[in-house]
Amino acid sequence: MRQGLGAKLGIGWRLHGDGSTPRPGEAVAPDERLSWGRTVGLGAQHVVAMFGATFVFPVLMGLDPNLAIMVSGVATILFLLIVQGKIPSYLGSSASFVGVVAVIRAGGGDSSAVTGALLVCALVLSGVGLLIHFVGAQVVHRLLPPAVSGAVVMLIGFNLAPVVASTYWPQDQWIALITMLVVLGCSALLRGFWSRIAVFIGLVVGYALSWLFDRGFGPITAPDANGVVGTHPRLDLSAVADAPWFGLPTLHAPSFDLAAVIVVLPVVIALIAENAGHVKAVEEMTGAKLDGSMGRAIFADGFASTLSTAVGGPPTTTYAENIGVMAATRVYSTAAYWVAAVVAILFGLCPKFGAVIAATPGGVLGGITVVLYGMIGLLGAKIWVENKVDFGNPVNLLPLAAGLVMGIGGVSLEITPQFSLNGIALGTLVTLVGYHLLRLLVPGRRDHSAG
């Protein structure tokens, strides 16, 4: 009975081979695991991959980052249980809401109004997920055929490129370059398990080099995370000394303001596309058919975001950063995500550990993210190739081209003085509407790969 329940919940893992490094060309399936020592190491790599964004986005939204870290772990566990372990994913703080939250705050909204609006959006997303679950994934396939879903995956990865170029890389270009080369070198030159934790090795090397450079060359004069140029150490550990070992994050109750809700609701469109794109990316990597779990995944994201925002945390979403780690390691075991989730919960309760990870130099993050974000974007191209999307067909070519440039380039469309669409949301909308409009207008030129 216990084994049956465990299998249903996706928490029973078969040992892959002898538990050591998989043989070249092999992948570790979601219901498999390596030895627990190696699984813990992979879980640590997932923590590293998600931590920067999960910590930074709530800061940008004016919310408690320690609470965000803790609820990200809880959200990941809930997600894995709801999808029955079929979709290995980590749920971290969503970036899709940063812009609309800025609009709410500019209009005088406080943190409770922000989280109230986010909670309503999360409930709507949960409802969409339930609808998809009961009606069937064909709804998503009709809305997001391979041509469109590939573009969405590409947008998700490449839209993050400006974050690397403008936020992380300029903080220390040489450390970023060295970190990137370490990740590339470890992936290509090392064998077995070590090549699969190349990202983690790159972070450790970059962290250590930043400390050594501070002592050997002194502080650096460069932009900080806010773009302000100044002279400062590469690795600032002052917050670590001041942070307590144990502390509960700050909670607050949401309040509801109709104007704030209206500002946030359009983000649901981007979230559906983002979730579907992530599920498609995982499907491409694992080779498992995940149509039957699409509704569960979208519902789980909405449900986890509802619980997070109800206590004052940010909304969560499946993380492209961790999908990139899976693409690099070919280890899709959900056991590693359980480890990452538990570690995140402990980090959320320990401000000192959080301060150590939060002190990761921007240059190190630049070197890591330039690899991971690019890999995510290219998964979109993989979807196109494997589904034989015909780019000689203008129904595919034109709307995708326009949407990609808008989404990746950060084009903004002002709807009212208080609300605009940009980035992933605008690129996704242009791709979706343009594709389906052309399919209706030019039925003889339809994409034969469409679902």
Disulfide bonds with the S-S distance in Angstrom:
none
